[in-house]
Amino acid sequence: MTSVKNNDSILLCQWMAGDFSNRQQSFSQPQQFAHIHIFFRPLPFDFFNGIGFYSEQVYDHDLWTPYRQGIHRVVTRGDDIYIENYSLVDPIRYAGAARELSILKTISVNDIKPRQHCGMVFRREGEMFRGSVEPGNRCLIEKKGCMTYLISEVEITETTWFSLDRGMDIGTHAQVWGSTSGHLRFEKCQSFALELPLDRS
């Protein structure tokens, strides 16, 4: 497994780096979809000695209270682009880091821990990258008093991000949480691609 080098990996990182909003979807189907932002903000090169991201998912009406935060390291594994996922030990301390670089710069590798078996595997399909959680149903999340495994599907283009996350009961394989109305459909509002440390990776 190596740091990002190939052209497809770089292109995926450029497309991922941004502020994405499902405003159009939420306005047309407000009973099914809340207005959400996904932020993927590049980390400094020295954080992973390569390309990494800090991410936030927030409701548009409450940008300072993210409901999901993460750290992501992008590596290559054969023909696949593999994104390792990490959680923050004290996530609320870094709320807003996707929009305030002064907060982002305070995050260190000592503040994160790996999310075992929760990496995402991406491959290019024409003018799109399609990703899913690594196989094996071993990305475990406890919700609603039930242990579930994550099924995550993502489709990324230069200007869009479609995602569907579902939590399935580890015993019955029935869906416990996640969208029952289909993919969240985000459009890029702002690109952070120029912040990627491509000249050093």
Secondary structure as the mmCIF struct_conf table of DSSP 4:
data_model
#
loop_
_struct_conf.conf_type_id
_struct_conf.id
_struct_conf.beg_label_comp_id
_struct_conf.beg_label_asym_id
_struct_conf.beg_label_seq_id
_struct_conf.end_label_comp_id
_struct_conf.end_label_asym_id
_struct_conf.end_label_seq_id
STRN STRN1 THR A 2 SER A 3
BEND BEND1 VAL A 4 VAL A 4
BEND BEND2 ASN A 6 ASN A 6
HELX_RH_AL_P HELX_RH_AL_P1 ASN A 7 MET A 16
BEND BEND3 ALA A 17 ALA A 17
STRN STRN2 GLY A 18 SER A 21
HELX_RH_AL_P HELX_RH_AL_P2 ARG A 23 SER A 28
BEND BEND4 GLN A 29 GLN A 29
TURN_TY1_P TURN_TY1_P1 PRO A 30 GLN A 32
STRN STRN3 ILE A 36 PRO A 42
HELX_LH_PP_P HELX_LH_PP_P1 LEU A 43 PRO A 44
HELX_RH_AL_P HELX_RH_AL_P3 PHE A 45 PHE A 48
TURN_TY1_P TURN_TY1_P2 ASN A 49 ASN A 49
BEND BEND5 GLY A 50 GLY A 50
STRN STRN4 GLY A 52 TYR A 59
TURN_TY1_P TURN_TY1_P3 ASP A 60 HIS A 61
TURN_TY1_P TURN_TY1_P4 LEU A 63 TRP A 64
BEND BEND6 THR A 65 THR A 65
BEND BEND7 TYR A 67 TYR A 67
STRN STRN5 ARG A 68 ARG A 77
TURN_TY1_P TURN_TY1_P5 GLY A 78 ASP A 79
STRN STRN6 ASP A 80 LEU A 88
BEND BEND8 VAL A 89 ASP A 90
HELX_RH_3T_P HELX_RH_3T_P1 PRO A 91 TYR A 94
TURN_TY1_P TURN_TY1_P6 ALA A 95 ARG A 99
HELX_RH_AL_P HELX_RH_AL_P4 LEU A 101 LEU A 104
TURN_TY1_P TURN_TY1_P7 LYS A 105 THR A 106
HELX_RH_3T_P HELX_RH_3T_P2 VAL A 109 ASP A 111
STRN STRN7 ILE A 112 PRO A 114
TURN_TY1_P TURN_TY1_P8 GLN A 116 HIS A 117
STRN STRN8 MET A 120 ARG A 124
BEND BEND9 GLY A 126 GLU A 127
STRN STRN9 PHE A 129 VAL A 133
HELX_LH_PP_P HELX_LH_PP_P2 GLU A 134 GLU A 134
BEND BEND10 PRO A 135 ASN A 137
STRN STRN10 LEU A 140 LYS A 143
TURN_TY1_P TURN_TY1_P9 LYS A 144 GLY A 145
STRN STRN11 CYS A 146 ILE A 156
BEND BEND11 GLU A 158 THR A 159
STRN STRN12 THR A 160 ASP A 169
TURN_TY1_P TURN_TY1_P10 ILE A 170 THR A 172
STRN STRN13 GLN A 175 GLY A 178
BEND BEND12 THR A 180 SER A 181
STRN STRN14 LEU A 184 SER A 191
HELX_RH_3T_P HELX_RH_3T_P3 ALA A 193 GLU A 195
BEND BEND13 LEU A 196 LEU A 196
TURN_TY1_P TURN_TY1_P11 LEU A 198 ARG A 200
#
